[in-house]
Amino acid sequence: MTINMGSADRFIRPIIAIVFIALYFTGTVTGTLGIILLVLAGIFLLTSVVGMCPLYSLLGINTCKVKS
């Protein structure tokens, strides 16, 4: 598994995930959209911890400056 996310991505994704989680648990976003946001939050958290985004791999994007 090759790291393809730079430090900016790894910093921003958890912040977005926290916002999505807060929106859901405060009741601002409910229903199907709320569940979708929770799933996206989980994916954002997981990919930021691992440092590898499968979508980036499919699209050929690499924001990591260090060669692995």
C-alpha positions as CSV (number, residue, x, y, z in Angstrom):
1,M,0.0,0.0,0.0
2,T,1.6,3.3,-1.2
3,I,1.0,6.5,0.7
4,N,-0.6,9.0,-1.7
5,M,-1.9,11.7,0.7
6,G,0.1,14.7,1.7
7,S,0.1,16.3,5.2
8,A,-2.6,18.9,4.2
9,D,-5.0,16.1,3.2
10,R,-4.3,14.2,6.4
11,F,-5.0,17.3,8.4
12,I,-8.1,18.5,6.6
13,R,-10.0,15.2,6.4
14,P,-10.4,14.6,10.2
15,I,-11.7,18.2,10.5
16,I,-14.3,17.6,7.9
17,A,-15.2,14.3,9.5
18,I,-15.7,16.0,12.9
19,V,-18.0,18.6,11.2
20,F,-20.0,15.8,9.6
21,I,-20.3,13.9,12.9
22,A,-21.3,17.1,14.7
23,L,-24.0,17.9,12.1
24,Y,-25.4,14.4,12.5
25,F,-25.4,14.3,16.3
26,T,-26.8,17.8,16.7
27,G,-29.8,16.9,14.5
28,T,-28.9,19.4,11.8
29,V,-28.7,16.6,9.2
30,T,-30.9,13.6,9.7
31,G,-32.2,10.6,7.7
32,T,-30.4,9.1,4.8
33,L,-28.2,12.2,4.2
34,G,-27.1,12.0,7.9
35,I,-26.1,8.3,7.5
36,I,-24.2,9.1,4.3
37,L,-22.3,11.9,6.1
38,L,-21.4,9.4,9.0
39,V,-20.1,6.9,6.5
40,L,-18.1,9.6,4.7
41,A,-16.7,10.7,8.1
42,G,-15.6,7.2,8.8
43,I,-13.9,6.9,5.4
44,F,-12.2,10.3,5.9
45,L,-10.9,9.3,9.3
46,L,-9.7,5.9,8.1
47,T,-7.9,7.3,5.0
48,S,-6.3,10.1,7.0
49,V,-4.9,7.6,9.5
50,V,-3.6,5.2,6.9
51,G,-2.4,7.9,4.5
52,M,-3.8,6.2,1.4
53,C,-6.9,7.2,-0.5
54,P,-8.2,4.5,-2.9
55,L,-10.0,7.2,-5.0
56,Y,-6.7,9.0,-5.4
57,S,-5.1,5.7,-6.6
58,L,-7.9,5.2,-9.2
59,L,-7.5,8.7,-10.5
60,G,-3.7,8.7,-10.4
61,I,-3.5,11.6,-7.9
62,N,-0.6,11.8,-5.4
63,T,-0.4,14.8,-3.0
64,C,2.4,13.3,-1.0
65,K,5.7,15.0,-1.7
66,V,7.9,12.2,-0.3
67,K,8.4,9.3,-2.6
68,S,7.6,6.0,-1.1
